[in-house]
Amino acid sequence: MALRTAKQFLDGLRDTREVYYRGERVSAVPDHPELGVAARHAALDFELAEDPKFCELAVHCDGDQTYSAYYRVPRDARDLQARSKLIEAATTLGATLVILVKEIGTDALFALKLVLSRAGETKGLARLNEFYRSCRDRDLALCVAQTDVKGDRSKRPSEQADPDMYVRVVEERADGIVVRGAKVHTSCAPYVDEIIVLPSRSMAKGDESWSMAFAVPTATPGVRLYSSDFLHGTDDVFTNPISAKHRMVETLTVFDNVFVPWDRVFFSARPDLATAAALTFVEFHRFTAVSYKLPLLDVLLGAGIAIAEANGIQKAAHVRDKLTWFAGYAETVRGLVELAALRSQVDKGIAYPHVFTTNMAKWTFARNFHQALEVIQDLAGGLLVTGPSGADWGSEKVRPVLEKYLRGAWTADRRLAMLNLISDLTTRLYGGYQAVLAIHAEGSIEAEKLAMFRAYDPRRAVDLAMKLACLSEGKA
């Protein structure tokens, strides 16, 4: 099958999937006034492959096979660099909002390939490779359900008062398994073709029932998707130039006695593989995360420079100082993303991003993001929250007043356009959404620090210090 068009992708979402939004069952996701916005945003991943400007980046030719470059298994540092550029280009097309319906699913596929190969699990690997080829050749959209609802976080899955707080196997049959439980924060689930389910944490003896990885079509009986409405109603293009047209939806993803045939089960009752899969997926996905953060930082920095000019404050020393800090922050993250690819390692024929550097990139982005918002809001001023609405600007009586009194060094129309962009990015619902994503998406700041601690090899530094101190290694 050839690459699908955006229309074919959207048409494929009109099926029996069980999606709920604001308490009501959604009959057709692409036609819904809110979820349809998110689905059309997701369709950009398909439009990208049709655009001559991006075709070389978005489409991969392998002999007589042509498929989406997202499905290209990275074999070396150059492949990871190309993947990062593709994700950055797609997010730029999405106006700073990652598209994610091919990015995250292929992160999971690559991670599972690596984990099963390392473990010598030939049966599970054969199932995974068949699933991978099917998704690649049919050009499918994928999401990943990883984060369990967790219940009492001081307890392991097997210790929970309600065992459904982590997705688990409740029955094993000759033809497959039956699973029950729920995942949360599942990005894009209402408008993908397949849901890949991964463990969310390390597992131990006694956690066998919760230690599995599998995939199901979104329309599978028993799969119910309860969609978040956080960006509901942001349809004023004047005040919400990004979020009125670009939206992502997360779900509480419930598995109510869902049957999964064995050919879609990649492993089961394996705490060791569950632990490895959870950690390995995160490292691939954090590389995706820092790649899609780059357009957001560029736009915020560009908007900061522009609004300083619009307000006539660009020559002030404190403004130059703030913008210099922001430029250093943005370019540090970009440099770390590139370094994570250059430092990549290859195992079982799969290149994976350098673990320490990837986490350092994500940690650097996350721990500085709220300071970055403060800088841009400081440069922009109070009109971010007291400015006029689209209805005001469209009024023949009100607009002349706004044009007279809301001009700065720039005319009012240009100044307000930049202020509304900044407001959407930093102050309104979409800004709040991005602010929370910065801290929690793809793992918390503490999770990134822990990963850095685990991945750092101190031998070079310690050996040099011991040598220069004229001390023998290992002696107190």
Buried (B, 14 or more C-beta within 10 A) or exposed (E): EEBBBBEBBBEBBEEEBBBBBEEEEBEBBBEBEBBBBBBBBBBBBBBBBBEEEBEEBBBBEEEEEEBBBBBBBBEEBEBBBBBBBBBBBBBBBBBBBBBBBBBBBBBBBBBBBBBBBBBEBEEBBEBBBEBBEEBBEBBBBBBBBBBBBBBEEEEBBBEBEEBBBBBBBBEEEEEBBBBBBBBBBBBBBBBBBBBBBBBBBBBBEEBBBBBBBBBBBBEBEBBBBBBBEBBBEBBBEBBBBBBBBBBBBBBBBBBBEBBBEBBBBBBBBBBBBBBBBBBBBBBBBBBBBBBBBBBBBBBBBEBBBBBBBBBEBBEEEEBEEBBEBBBEBBEBBBEBBBBBBBBBEEEEEBBBBBBBBBBBBBBBBBBBBEEBBEBBBEBBBEBBEEBBEBEBBEBEEBBEEBBEEBBBEBEBEBBBBBBBBBBBBBBBBBBEBBBEBBEBBBBEBEBBBEBBEEBEEEEEEEEEEBEEEEEEEEEE
